[in-house]
Amino acid sequence: MIEKQIFYYKFNKINAWLILNLALTITLGYWSIKCVYLLYWIQTQILIGLCILSWLGWIWKYVLKHQAVVVDDEGIKLDMSNKLKWKDIAGIEEKEVHCCLQKYKVLILHPRENIEYHYNFLQKHNGEFTSFAVPLYGILSKEDEKTIVEIIKHKVGGKNASK
């Protein structure tokens, strides 16, 4: 019996977006101190607004936690999709998919035929990733990836899909 386990995305916080935000903030701060009259210009006000929006976006992605996978005895929930019951999984397949000229390793969960499941927009239009793809390409911690794969193999019974 598995208690409810929640796995979160792990993003690298030190990146080009952070450097861009810092550079823009330092530049706007310098302008505000040395050239106070620039604060009256609409262009500067727009830049300040864009800087604030950029910081809010960075904080939303890198500071707040985002659920990647929720696993319990009943089934598995990927991202913001509905829960897929273990009995509705016909098999699993480890696969490399292509996106933006890169290869990503994923664990595909193949659902049984004619299951009652409400697919969201992204699941219907997810390209090679299919409707139920567990990311194994570094967006989760290595320990989380290993734990999720073990749980799925235990619950599904290691059935490999022939697709």
N, C-alpha and C positions, 0 to 999 in steps of 0.2 A: 504494500500500500504506500503510495507516494503522497506526501502532503503537497499542497500547492507551492510550486517553485516558480519564481519570476526571475528571468534573465534580462539584463539591460544591455543596450548598445554601449560600446566603449569607444568614444571618439578621441583622437589625439588633439588636445586643446592648443598646443603650440603649433601654429600653422600660418600660412600666408594671410588668412583672413584676420587673425589677431594682429599681425604685424601691420597690415593696412589700417586697421582700426586705431592702433596706437599712433601710427604716423599721422593720420588725419586728426586725431584728438590733440596731439602735440602741436601740429601746425595751426589748428583753429585756436588753441589756447594761447599760442604765441601771438597770433594776430589780435586776439582779444585784449592782450596786455599792451602790445606795442602800437597797434593801430586801431584804437577804440572806435574810430569813425566807420571802420569796415562793418561793424555790427549793424549799422543802419542800412546797409546794402541788401537788397532782396537776394542776391546771389549768395552772400555769406549766410543769410538766414536759411536758405535752401540747403547749403552745405552742412550747416549745424543740424538741421532736421534729418538729412541723410545719414550723418554720423550717428545720431541717436538711434535711428532705425537699424543701422548696421550693427551697433552694439546690442540692441534688443534681439536681433536675429542671432548673433553669436552667442549671447547668453542663453537663448531658448535652445539652441542646438547643443552647446558644449557644457552648460552648467546644469540644466534640468535633466532628470533621468527620463529616458525613453524606453518603454517596454519593447523588447524584441520577441521574446517567447515566454509564454505562460504554460506550464505543464502541470497536470494533476491526474488523478485516477480516471477521470471522465474522458479527457482528450487533451489536445494541444491547440493553443491559440497563437497565431503568428501575427505580429504587429497589431494593427487595428481591425483585423478580420474577425469573423465569428469563430467559435471553437469548432474544431474538427474532431469528432469522436474517434477513439482508437479503433472501434469496430468498423468504421467507414474507410479505413486505410487498407487498400489492396496490397500495397508493396512499397518499398523504398528503393531509391536509386541515387548513388553518388555520381555527380556529373559536373563537367566544366561548361559554363555558359559564357557567351561572348556579349559584352556590352561596352560601348565606347572604346573600341579597339583594345580591350583588355579581357583576360579570361578570369572568371570567378568560379570558385569551387562551391557547390551547393549540394544539399541533401534534398532530393525531390521526394515528396510524399504523394503517391498516386492514389487518388480516391477510388472507391468502388463505383461501378456504374449505377446511375439513377439514384444517388443519395439525395436526401432532402437537405440542401445547404443553400444559404443565401450568399451568393458571391458579391463582393463589393466591386467598385469600378476598377481598382488596380488589379484585383485578381482576374478580372475578365480581360484586361489589356496589359499583361505583364511579360509579354514576349517569351524569350527562352527560359525565363525564371519560373514559369508556370504558376499556377494558383497557390501551390503550397511548396515553397522552397525555403529551407532553413539555411541561412548564410554561414558558410565555413571559410570565409576569405579574410578574416582578421577584423571584422567589424564587431565581433564579440571577443571576449577574452578566450585564450586557448583552453583554460579550464572549463569555462562555460560551454564552449563548442563540444568538448569531449563528453561532458556530462549530458548534454542534450542528445548527442548521438547515442550514447549508452542507453538512456531512457527510451528513446524511440525504438532502438533495436530490441530492447527488452519487451516493450509494450506491443510492438507490431509482430514480434517473433522473428525478426531477421528475414522476412519474406522479401526477396528481391523481385522487382518488377521486370517484366520482359519487354517493356516499352523502350 
